[in-house]
Amino acid sequence: MPSMPELRRVHAQMLELLKYFDAFCEEHGVCYSLHGGTLLGAIREHGFIPWDDDVDVTMTRDNYERFRDAARKGPLMEHVRFSEYSSQHPRMWLRRPGEPGAWIDLFIYDNISENRLARKLKLLGCAFFLAFTKTKESMGLSHRTGAKAVLVNLGYQLGRLFPVKFKAKLMNAWGKHALRGRHTLIHRSNDLYADNGLFVILPTQTMAEYTRVPFEDAELMVTKSWHEVLTSSYGADYMTPKRAASHDNPAHAGFKEA
C-alpha cells in the first residue's frame, strides 16, 4: 500500500482520469456507474476513501461495447490509454513520466439465467476464465489456499499456453452469450472472486437508471440503485467505515500492455 503522501498524488491522478472518463462517456452516450470502493467513497465520503488506491467502474455490456469502440477509435487525451487485454479487466489508465499513474478497472454486467442449474454452470465458466486469464502478476497477488488455490493454479497453467488476446476474447464471449436466460438477471461476469463479486446476481433494472453524485470537486455517474449494489457488496452497514487491505496493488508506475 502506498504511503499517505503518495496516495494523495495517486488520488489527484485518479480524479483527473475520472473527470476525463466521465466527459468521454458523456460525449459518446455511454452510461456507467462508479463501483466497489469508488462507489462507496462517492456515497459515504463524497470522494475517495482515504486509503483507496484504484478506481472501479461498471457498465452493462451494450454500454461497454459503445465505450470500447469509441476508445479504440480515439483520439484519447495525451498520456491516456485503453486496452481490453492489459489485465483480466478492460482498463483505461493515465501514465505520465515521473507520476505515480492511475487506472480505471471496468467490470461488465451480463445477463445470467434464472434457472439455478444454468446459473451455476455460467458462474463456473466465469470462474474458470478468471483463472485461465490470470497473469503472473495477478497470481502473485492471490492469497487463496487449499483446493481452490490448486484449481486456480491449474487454470492459470493451462492459460499460459494461449495468447492473452485469445483468452480475453473467449472470456468475453462466454460472459456475453452463454446462458443468458430471459434477461431479468445480471451479474458482473468479469469481476473477482474476492467479496463474491463474480457471484452477486441482481435484477436487470439495477443498471437501468442513473444519477449523478458529488465526488471531490466533480459530479460523477452512479446507478440509481446504488444502495442495492453497495448492500450486495458490503452488507447493510456499508456506511460504517472499516479499513480493509484488499488492494495490495503493485507500485503505481502504470502497467505493461500484454
C-alpha positions in Angstrom: 0.0 0.0 0.0 1.5 3.4 -0.9 2.3 5.9 1.8 -0.3 8.7 2.5 1.7 11.4 0.7 2.0 9.0 -2.3 -1.8 8.3 -2.0 -2.5 12.0 -2.3 -0.6 12.1 -5.5 -2.4 9.0 -6.7 -5.8 10.4 -5.8 -5.0 13.6 -7.8 -4.2 11.4 -10.8 -7.2 9.2 -10.3 -9.5 12.2 -10.1 -8.1 13.7 -13.3 -8.6 10.4 -15.1 -12.2 10.0 -13.7 -13.1 13.5 -14.9 -11.8 12.7 -18.4 -13.5 9.3 -18.4 -16.8 10.9 -17.4 -16.6 13.6 -20.1 -15.6 10.9 -22.7 -18.6 8.8 -21.7 -20.9 11.8 -21.9 -19.6 12.7 -25.4 -20.2 9.1 -26.7 -23.6 8.4 -25.0 -22.2 5.8 -22.6 -23.8 5.2 -19.2 -21.7 3.9 -16.3 -21.7 3.6 -12.6 -18.9 4.0 -10.1 -18.4 0.7 -8.3 -16.7 -1.0 -5.4 -14.7 1.2 -3.1 -15.1 4.1 -5.6 -18.9 3.9 -5.3 -18.7 3.5 -1.5 -16.5 6.6 -1.3 -18.9 8.6 -3.5 -21.8 7.8 -1.2 -20.1 7.9 2.1 -17.2 10.3 1.7 -18.4 12.3 -1.4 -15.0 11.4 -2.8 -12.2 8.9 -2.4 -11.9 6.6 0.6 -8.7 7.8 2.2 -6.8 4.6 1.7 -8.3 3.6 -1.7 -5.7 3.3 -4.4 -7.6 2.3 -7.6 -10.9 3.1 -9.4 -13.7 0.7 -10.2 -16.5 1.3 -12.7 -19.3 -0.9 -14.0 -21.2 -0.9 -17.3 -23.8 -3.0 -19.0 -22.5 -5.0 -21.9 -24.0 -2.6 -24.5 -22.6 0.5 -22.8 -19.2 -1.2 -22.5 -19.1 -2.0 -26.2 -20.1 1.5 -27.1 -17.3 2.8 -24.9 -14.7 0.3 -26.2 -15.4 1.2 -29.8 -15.1 4.9 -29.1 -11.9 4.4 -27.1 -10.4 2.3 -29.9 -11.3 4.9 -32.5 -9.9 7.7 -30.4 -8.1 10.0 -30.1 -7.7 9.9 -26.4 -6.2 12.6 -24.2 -2.4 12.6 -24.1 -1.0 10.0 -21.7 -4.3 8.2 -21.5 -4.6 4.7 -22.9 -7.2 2.0 -23.1 -6.8 -1.8 -23.5 -9.0 -4.8 -23.2 -6.0 -7.1 -22.8 -3.5 -5.5 -20.4 -5.0 -7.3 -17.5 -8.0 -9.5 -16.6 -10.3 -6.5 -16.9 -10.5 -3.8 -19.6 -8.6 -0.8 -18.3 -8.2 2.9 -19.0 -5.1 4.4 -17.5 -3.3 7.7 -17.2 0.5 7.4 -17.1 2.9 10.4 -17.2 6.7 10.2 -16.7 7.5 10.9 -13.1 3.9 10.5 -11.9 2.6 7.5 -9.9 -0.1 6.6 -12.6 -3.8 5.8 -12.2 -6.2 3.4 -13.8 -9.8 2.5 -14.0 -10.9 -1.2 -14.0 -14.1 -1.8 -16.0 -16.4 -4.5 -14.8 -19.1 -5.7 -17.2 -22.7 -6.6 -16.3 -24.0 -9.5 -18.4 -27.3 -11.4 -18.3 -27.4 -14.7 -16.4 -30.1 -17.4 -16.4 -33.0 -17.6 -14.0 -32.6 -21.4 -13.9 -30.5 -22.5 -10.9 -28.5 -25.2 -12.8 -27.8 -23.0 -15.8 -26.8 -20.2 -13.5 -24.3 -22.4 -11.7 -22.9 -23.5 -15.0 -22.4 -19.9 -16.2 -20.7 -18.9 -12.9 -18.5 -22.0 -13.1 -17.4 -21.0 -16.6 -16.8 -17.4 -15.5 -14.7 -18.7 -12.5 -12.7 -20.9 -14.9 -12.0 -17.9 -17.2 -10.8 -15.8 -14.3 -8.1 -18.4 -13.6 -7.5 -19.1 -17.2 -6.7 -15.4 -17.9 -4.6 -14.7 -14.8 -1.2 -13.2 -15.4 2.0 -13.8 -13.4 1.4 -10.5 -11.6 -2.2 -11.3 -10.6 -1.2 -14.8 -9.5 1.4 -13.2 -7.2 -1.4 -11.2 -5.5 -3.6 -14.2 -4.9 -4.0 -15.3 -1.3 -6.0 -18.4 -1.8 -5.1 -21.7 -0.1 -6.3 -25.3 -0.2 -8.2 -26.9 -3.0 -9.4 -23.6 -4.6 -5.8 -22.4 -4.9 -4.9 -25.7 -6.7 -7.8 -25.3 -9.1 -6.9 -21.6 -9.8 -3.3 -22.6 -10.4 -4.4 -25.3 -12.8 -6.5 -22.8 -14.8 -3.6 -20.4 -14.8 -1.1 -23.0 -16.0 -3.4 -24.0 -18.8 -3.9 -20.4 -19.8 -0.2 -19.9 -20.2 -0.3 -22.0 -23.3 -2.5 -19.4 -25.1 -2.1 -15.7 -26.2 -3.6 -13.1 -23.9 -5.9 -11.7 -26.6 -7.3 -15.1 -27.5 -8.1 -15.8 -23.8 -9.8 -12.5 -23.3 -12.0 -13.0 -26.4 -13.1 -16.4 -25.1 -13.9 -14.9 -21.7 -15.9 -12.0 -23.3 -17.8 -14.4 -25.5 -18.8 -16.6 -22.5 -19.9 -13.7 -20.4 -21.9 -12.1 -23.3 -23.5 -15.1 -24.9 -23.7 -18.1 -22.5 -26.8 -19.0 -20.5 -28.4 -15.6 -20.6 -32.0 -16.6 -19.6 -34.9 -14.2 -20.1 -32.7 -11.1 -19.4 -34.2 -10.5 -16.0 -31.0 -11.0 -14.0 -27.4 -9.6 -14.4 -24.0 -10.2 -12.8 -20.5 -8.9 -13.3 -19.1 -11.6 -15.5 -15.5 -10.4 -15.2 -15.5 -9.5 -11.5 -13.2 -11.0 -8.9 -13.6 -14.0 -6.6 -13.0 -11.6 -3.7 -16.1 -10.4 -1.8 -18.0 -12.8 -4.0 -18.1 -10.1 -6.7 -18.5 -12.6 -9.5 -21.3 -14.4 -7.8 -23.5 -11.4 -6.9 -26.7 -11.6 -9.0 -29.0 -8.6 -9.3 -32.2 -7.7 -11.2 -31.6 -6.2 -14.6 -33.2 -3.0 -13.6 -30.4 -2.4 -11.2 -28.4 -0.9 -14.1 -31.4 0.7 -15.9 -31.4 4.2 -14.5 -28.6 6.6 -13.5 -28.0 9.7 -11.5 -25.0 12.0 -10.7 -23.5 12.4 -7.2 -20.8 14.7 -5.8 -17.3 13.3 -5.9 -14.4 15.5 -4.7 -14.8 18.7 -6.8 -16.8 16.9 -9.6 -20.1 15.1 -10.2 -19.9 11.6 -11.5 -22.4 9.0 -12.6 -23.8 6.1 -10.5 -26.7 3.7 -10.8 -29.9 4.9 -9.1 -29.9 1.5 -7.4 -26.5 2.3 -5.6 -27.9 1.2 -2.3 -28.7 -2.3 -3.6 -25.3 -2.6 -5.2 -23.4 -1.4 -2.0 -25.5 -3.7 0.2 -24.8 -6.7 -2.1 -21.0 -6.0 -1.8 -20.5 -4.7 1.7 -23.6 -5.6 3.7 -26.3 -3.4 5.2 -23.8 -1.5 7.4 -21.7 -0.2 4.5 -21.9 3.4 5.8 -19.7 2.3 8.8 -16.0 2.7 7.8 -14.0 -0.4 8.0 -10.4 -0.3 6.7 -9.6 -3.5 4.7 -6.3 -4.1 3.0 -7.9 -5.7 0.0 -6.0 -3.8 -2.6 -2.3 -4.7 -2.3 -1.6 -3.3 -5.7 1.9 -3.1 -7.2 3.7 0.2 -7.2 1.7 2.8 -9.1 4.0 3.0 -12.1 1.5 2.0 -14.7 1.0 -1.3 -16.4 2.8 -3.1 -19.2 0.4 -3.8 -22.1 0.4 -7.5 -22.9 
